[in-house]
């Protein structure tokens, strides 16, 4: 198969190389630039024909899959960030209740809305938090979670005893 590709390419190159030379021999030397331009375009055509031949034999090249995830935390485990504002978000339709979130500026400069898990928190503006990825399905635009017990965020209660 490789030898057939080589033969096809050499045939293409020979046919391209012979045509401009005969053209140059008949033309005066003042129009050498025109013949050089035709040589350049014909080599481009030969390359395109060769690629078409390869695609005909092996099929088109495989396309790379692109990630649909546009979150700034993608590819990293954790980020340190500073809380700009604590907000209350409302979940999508079947769920109800108020979810506590924080707008956090990450160390990379990106701003994300991070969910604060469990009941109660002590976060306020300028608090330092550790943020990990992972979205909340019932909250719109929340694509990060605050790690409890790191930096300024208090650990979650072990379990309040209810009577």
N, C-alpha and C positions, 0 to 999 in steps of 0.2 A: 504494500500500500504506500509506503514511504517512497519507494522508487517511482511509482506512478505519479505521485505528487511532484517529485523532482523533475520528471520528464515533462509534465504539463507546465511547470513553471519555466523550464528552460525553453520550451516551445514558445511560450508567451514572450519571454525576454528576447529570443532570437527574432521573432517577427517584429517586435517593437524596435529593436536595435537596427535592423536592416532598413526599415522604412525611412527614418530620418537621415541616415547616411547617404542614401541615394538622392534624397531630397537636397541635402547640403551640397552634393557634388554638382548638381545642375544649377544651383542658385549662386549668384555672385557673392563675394565676401562681405559686401556692405549689409546684406540682410541676414547676417549670421545670428543676430539676436532673435529674429523671428523663428529661425529653425531651432534655436535653443529653447524657445518657449514651447514649440511643438513637441520637442523631446521631453520636456518636463511634464507636460500634460499626458503624453503617451505612457510615461513610466507610472504616473498616478493611475491611469486606466488599467495598466497591467497589474498593479497591486490590487486594485479593486476586483479585477477578474479572478485573481488568485484567491482572494478572500471568499468570493462567491463560490469558487470551486470547493474550497475547504468546507464551507457551510453546506454545500450540496452533499458532500460525502459524509460529514460527521453531524450534521444538523446545526442549528444556530447555537451560539454560545449561551450558557446558562446564566440567567439573571440572578443577581444577588438579592436576597430578601432584605427588606428594610424594616427596621423596628417601628412599631406603631406607638411605642411608649415615648412620650415627650417630657417625662418628668425629669427635673434637674438632678434627682438623686440616683437615677439609673446608673448602674455600674459601680456604685460605691456602697459600702456597708453603713457607715454613719457619717453625719456631719455635725459640727458644732455650729450653733446659731444663737442669735439674740432675738428675744421676743420684741416685736414692734407693737403688737396689740393683741389682746385676748378678745375673742369674738364668740358669739353663740350662733351656731348654724342649725337650720331645721332640715330634717331628713326628707328624702323623697317619699312619694305618695303612700305606700301602705304603712310606713312607720311613722311614729309621732314621738315628740319629746325634743328637748333641747340638748344639742351636743356641744360640748365645750371644745373650742379650737383656739389655735394661736397663729397669728401671722408671724413667721419667723424669717429673718434675713440670715441666710447661710454664710459660711466662711468664704464661699465662692462668689458671693454678691447676689445670688439669686434669692428671690422671696418665694416662700411656699406657705400654704396653709396646712398646719399640722394638727392632727387630732390628739387630744389629751385623754388617755384612757383612764378608766375606773372613775370612782365617785370622788369629787372634790379635788382641788389643786391649789397651789399657792403661787402660781405664776402671775407675774405682772410685767409691766413694761421694763425693758433693759435686763430681764433675767436671762442667764445663759442656760441653754438646754442642749441636749443631745438628740438629734433627729435621725430616725431610720426610715427607710422607704416602706411602702405598703399602703395601698389606698383603702378608703372606707367606701364600701359599695353604696351605702344609703346617703352619703353626703357628696354633694356636687363640688368639684374642684379640690377635694382633700386627697392628697397623694402622699402624705407622710404621717408618721406617728412620733410623738414625743416619748423618749425613754424615761420612765419614772425612776427616781432614785439617783440620777446622775446630775452633776453640777447643781443648779439652783432648784431643780424640780424635786419636790419631796416624794419619798416612796409612797406607794399606794398602801392604804390601810389593809392589814392582814385579813380583816373580816370583822365588821362591826356586829356585835351580838345584839340581836333584836329580841325584844320581849313582848 
